[in-house]
């Protein structure tokens, strides 16, 4: 990668747009120089930021790089054009920053808005690479072949960074090399081996716990002959698992034999229990027959008593039924005849109800007609009175229209006067304020005048005193024989004396200055007073003109407030009178309209009254006719109302129905009783038959005692339950032991596999992580890094020996000299070629340390580029350090860098060392001002703006 052009805009210390053209300087070593803080390292920061969105030091993010000197509307970006494999690429990148908006806001102002980060990559064919920021970043890494950490190590020898690497511990170098040479894969392998070793150990421990749990769960018979041997073998999990399995088989066999004995004993007890149960059933059967015989005898006696009671009740109910029939023999026909007669009257009552409805309807119509006639008469009278009232009110309101016109004219006149007075009142108020201000300004003028007079007097006094003192000053310098500059006399018998409080020239000038300031203040106050005075006179003149028109020659401004108040009162009074007159005018119109409407209604009511009189006459005739018809029919009927007929009819029918129901109920009860007697007689016959059969079965037998049989049955059941419980417990123990035996077999098999795997992985873990006993702590990653380290030191020594004049070289500490405690393997020593001694690298002087660090950096660059394969970085920047070298060492270092650059590379030295400025013919000069930094090329006195 070789730079072609770098453009920075508002980036770092560069306020505007700065372009650095690398194409014109060719190959070889060049100097980047300038004052501290001017922005030398920022050049490399800009390249790193454009490529990787990072800075070389990693301490500042891209969004922190916006220049503090930039204008708000200047964009922040870096555009970097470079060659790689003879192909040209351009990348342009900007961070998040705030810029001036392109449009105004609602208030018409430009505000700050956020510009989001973006990146553009132009490929050699001129097309922009498509994708998001992350995808473009990945493409740039793919093109260059290295990421930001490696790039900043091989393209930039940063100030102080390689001194740190030179003096770093083995642990610190390990962390650096892991990042540069991507050896974390070996650390990952170490970690995975360590994790797997721990995991396998944990699995073995879990297996041991599971085996122990299964063994502790094994049960055995109290009388077992293997108890002592089993308890001894429980601790032999690691040494003799096979014997544990054998004893477990013996324990299971003992349980099997014990289970068979329990089964035989249980079967024996069950046979005895069945025989005893048969004897109990036989005894209970005989005892049950004796109980049934006793109960049958009791039931037969009770049944005979019941039949006798039922027959007595039968005779009683037959007699009661006969009496009822005799009683109802004459009553029922009479009720039936009366009911039929009353039913025949129902149609006549229906006709009567219809005639009553007609009479009621015609009566209601007559009442309505009479009411309407009365109401019409009353309404007609009310309307006549309302017409009279309206006429009276119209007579009272006839003059209000003229009054409204007169008051309206009066209101206009008063409104005009009030408006003029309000304007005058406003002017009067302004004049009062101006008059007050005039008095204040007048007081200021007086105070300023007093101050001016005071300051003038002070100045005059000090000036006179100063002039008087000049004589004393001259006399102080007079000498005998020398002429007086005032009178020319050569003799000075009585010299003027200086006052003890002499006034100085400075005091006179200060007094004069104060007088001038007081005079200026006085003039300003007079001008202010004059302006206020003119305003007062103008406002007073306006008042007097308006006042003369309104009040005449006796006008005074103080008359305005009372006149305005009086005008407002008259205006309000006139307004009230006008409103009252308008209300009367409105009422007059309403009364006139009302009178007209009432007269129309009067005519309508008079016509309506005539029609109502005819309707009332016709309604009265219809009512009298209908009423006469319903009265004639009512006289022919026995009941005044049909409801009374219905009540009597319902009462007769209810009485008849009650008699019939009582007779039917008595007959049903008698029949039911006869059926019950027959049923009881049948049951009695069957009971006597059953009693005879029981007597035949019990002939020659006696009741049996069963307590002994039941006690024996209880004892047998308890014995069977105990055996069953013991059998279940034994079966559960046997099942548990069988399961434990199977589980232990599986666990033992798995344990053998785990042990074999753990032994292998544990050895690999200890080897890879450097934890083998009595061995050097050299892990796998450090071993790989050590090969890179030795190669890097070899490349470094190739240049270091030339730069230090064959004085010393670097060497990687040999394995046999490494310690066994802590991390080791990347330790660095110095071999002194003069004394043939090995010493610590920290014993090097400042200049020697810089040469060693520079050599290591160059060596690392070689190793990284060789490791990266196709990576071609043809540019390197070296940041400071040359100030610690003497002239000879500096010349050797420059020679090595020239050799390194050759005809293909560019090497930029970032330094402010004066000797380098004189020694280098190609320089990028960085200058700084209060408006930001600028860069320009200086090549052999030829200036090319950059």
ZIBEL-V206033 format. One record per run of one state. SS is the DSSP state (H for helix, E for strand, L for the rest). FROM is the first residue (numbers start at 0). TO is the last residue. If there is no record, write none. Layout:
# ZIBEL-V206033
ss = (SS,SS)
from = (FROM,FROM)
to = (TO,TO)
This chain:
# ZIBEL-V206033
ss = (L,E,L,E,L,H,L,E,L,H,L,H,L,E,L,E,L,E,L,E,L,E,L,E,L,E,L,H,L,H,L,E,L,H,L,H,L,H,L,H,L,H,L,H,L,H,L,H,L,H,L,H,L,H,L,H,L,H,L,E,L,H,L,E,L,E,H,L,H,L,E,L,H,L,H,L,E,L,H,L,E,L,E,L,E,L)
from = (0,1,11,13,21,22,25,27,34,39,52,61,64,65,66,76,84,86,94,96,104,109,115,117,122,127,128,132,144,147,154,155,157,160,167,169,180,183,216,226,233,240,328,330,344,345,396,399,476,504,551,558,636,641,697,706,768,779,803,807,812,814,817,827,832,836,840,843,845,868,874,879,881,884,886,901,905,910,913,919,921,929,931,939,941,945)
to = (0,10,12,20,21,24,26,33,38,51,60,63,64,65,75,83,85,93,95,103,108,114,116,121,126,127,131,143,146,153,154,156,159,166,168,179,182,215,225,232,239,327,329,343,344,395,398,475,503,550,557,635,640,696,705,767,778,802,806,811,813,816,826,831,835,839,842,844,867,873,878,880,883,885,900,904,909,912,918,920,928,930,938,940,944,945)
